[in-house]
Amino acid sequence: MKPSLQVRLSQHLALTPQLQQSIRLLQLSTLELHQEVEQMLDQNPFLEPEDDAVGAFEPMVERTSATERVAERETERADTPTEASGEGGDDAPGMDGSDFGTTERDDWENGTERDDFDGIRETPGKSGTNNDGEEFDPQDRNPTQVSLQEHLRAQLLGMRLSPEDVAAVEVLIESLDGDGYLADSLEDIAQALAGDDELRREEVMERLCCALKWLQNMDPIGVGARNLPECLTLQLRLLPRSEAQMIAILICKNHLELLARRDLKKLMAVTGADEELVKQAQALITVLEPKPGRPFSRAEANIIVPDVIVQKSGRNWKVVLNPDVMPKLRINDLYAQAIRQGRGAASANGSHAGLSSRLQEARWFMKNIQQRFDTIQRVSQAIVERQKNFFTHGEIAMKPLVLREIADELGLHESTISRVTTAKYMATVFGTFELKYFFGSSLNTEAGGNASSTAVRALIKQLVAAENVLKPLSDSQLSKMLEEQGIQVARRTVAKYREALRIAPANLRKTM
């Protein structure tokens, strides 16, 4: 084939770095945004939080120019190696000082042990501020709250145990999960402490079994259990002795599945108890705590901080941005002025080209953050205008709404609306909801209109709450009751909505 030259004219969309950053910031959650801001503050010397502003007057004895200081910061950041965090190689406690020796307690006595923050929900970092303008730290909501491990160690101090037993109990305390269950088996713990030495492993195993008994007698009752039956049994054993208590222990040990299925006849058959006694045993079991560590879990980690707040304004509702989640940034005026003053000299040798680009990067970042919050507010206000009845009557008055309606109204793309409504939250008089909550498909009604799937789910929840617990409503009955109210919903759709609401089937809702 002969080589030839061809000229083609085509159009394509090119995303500038600024536009790419704008799109990326738009889809970040509040927590991710604050992490991005912290990272940018570390990388860009021209960006600073408003509360850390440089003084207006610099000491006259400083001979280093502002431009040189910026250059020095850039050089130091590039030359300074990242320090690897050394993991503490604490020796495992052991018997005779090697397997169960004494352990240091300085960390937990000084209160330095903290629960890990998992970031599941959107909680602002330390860069956020509260209404008083002071720095806000989620861990400071309840500084007196102690963790489960701290609570158990405090009890351990008052027990007259040998140092070896204390060390063994502390090893088990460290192995507890957030619910208070023993996360690792005793065999695995013994293997980790004693290694391949069979004799040593048997000694460690014997010590751990004894330590487990000490742990399971601590408060809260049920802590240190290895499974749910053991946890419930530990709690039942502290109740006054009775026939119902004995039947309850038997059920917890061997027949929890039958109890979960509400199979009264089989429970009577396997336990040999009459109906009244089985019901009394069930009443004892239902008041137990299946997760002993739950009261000690940090509820702050699950708090959702809203991005926008809906407020009453006359007869209407208006959306305001939550100031606690908005990063407060600004350009360092001293450094920026130094760049402007040295621009003429920099054009000659090009020494400040990199610093000028960092300054522009900081300005773009601040502009994109502001644009992100403006877009969230616009979309939220459009949602509020479409769902006015919700803010007056609740979820049962929700209207059908799709992303395209908001996109067409604001002149944005559906993908932009999807990014804005994901992991962004709105505080209302009925609680805090994700923006996606206000969107729902439509269902036909006999009147020819449409009903929102969210409203239908709320109606199903009301019907189930008002049902007779001895004869709970089936999915077919719920479908017929909705049809009587003019809403056409198939049985399979009712089952899907019921499962989404985490409502058990009719046979599991029936009271024995």
Buried (B, 14 or more C-beta within 10 A) or exposed (E): EEEEEEEEEEEEEEEEEBEEBBBBBBBBBBBBBBBBBBEBBEEBBBBBBEEEEEEEEEEEEEEEEBBEBBBEEBEEEEEEEEEEEEEEEEEBBBBEEEBBBEBEEEEBEEEEEEBEBEBEBBBBBBBBBEEEEEEBBBBEEEEEBBBBBBBBBBBBEEEEBEEBBBBBBBBBBEBBEBBBBBEBEBEEBBBBBBEEEEEBBEBBBEBBEBBBEBBBBBEBBBBBBBEBBBBBBBBBEEBEEEEBBBBBBBBBEEBBEBBEEBBBEEBBEBBEBEEEBBBBBBEBBEEBBBBBBBEBBBEBBEEBBBBBBBEEEEEEBBBBBBEBBBBBBBBBBBBBEBBEEBEEEBEEEEEBEEBBEBBEBBBBBBEBBEEBBEBBBBBBBBBBBBBBEBBEEBBBBBBBBEBEBBBEBBEBEBEBBBBBBBBBBBBBEEEBBBBBBBBBEBBEBEEEEBBBBBBBBBBBBEBBEEBEEEEBBBBEBBBBBBBEEEBEBBBEBBBBBBEEEEBBEBEEBBEB
